[in-house]
Each structure stands twice: as structure tokens, then as C-alpha cells.
């Protein structure tokens, strides 16, 4: 006799009410602003088409941008915890029940730029040199170290087999 799978015996709701909100993107330089505004507009249109409600856009001081359905628990939680992060509500409903128009990508980008300026976050035109080369420099150093280690190991194997003469620095000079 086979045992029933846990999925059939442990009946629990599949909905997750307390999951963290994921950002659409992070704005660090002004070039990121256009890309994040494009993603935000896509999310606003998707929520409007699928649910018929508005989208609340939040931006944190460290540059993360969130777009949450207005009717969701996540949006309520975000509004209660971080009311100062609220940028705007897009494509919601007017007081008479009619649907508001979707904004343009440029409108969202301008709102985000204004919001970040009001929070005191300055958007640079170019990434700083340390940001650009910090990771890549460490990665290149690690690769160089591993390649040298690999060469030494392979060189040692060839020396043991006698197929290659040892380098001049490793030869023992006799008396």
C-alpha cells in the first residue's frame, strides 16, 4: 500500500500573505531612471489590464523602486511602514468610478526623479570608477591567481615527467 503524499494530507492555503515585496529595479545613475520607468509603466499597464485597479509606486532612499497593486496587502503594508516612499498612484479610479489614464514613461521618470531629489538622493550621470571596477578588478585578480596556480601545477607535472627543462631560477647551481 502506498502512502499518501503530503500535499493531499496537509491541506493549507497556497496564498502567501506575508511575503516581501520585490523591487522592479534600482536607480543609481540617471541612465537607470529610464529603464526603471519603462518597467514601472509595464507593471502599471499589466495591473490595469488584469485587475482593473491602480498601481502604487514606492521608491526607497537607496534607489529601489516598487510597483504594487493598490488593493494588495503588500501595498497597504508598504504604505503603513514607509509612507514617505510613496511616489504616486497610477491608473487608478476617479471618484466617479471612471478609470484614470495610464501615464507615459516620461511622466513616471520625471516623478521618480523629483521624488529622489526631494529625498536628497542625487542621481549621478556616470557610475563612479570604484563602482565600475571594484568587482571586476577583484574578479580579474582572482582569475590571475587561479591561472598562475594552474600554470605552476601543470609546470610541476611536466617537470616530473621530464618533458620540459626546469626554469633557470629553479636549477641548483653546483659548487
Secondary structure, DSSP 8 states (H G I E B T S, - for coil): -----HHHHS------SS-----SEE--BHHHHHHHHHHHHHHHHHHHHHHSS-EEEEE-TTSEEEEEETTSHHHHHHHHH-GGGEEEEES-B-TTS-B-----HHHHHHHHHHHHHHHT---BSS--HHHHHHHHHHHHHHHHHHHHHHHHHHHHHHHHHTSS---GGG-----
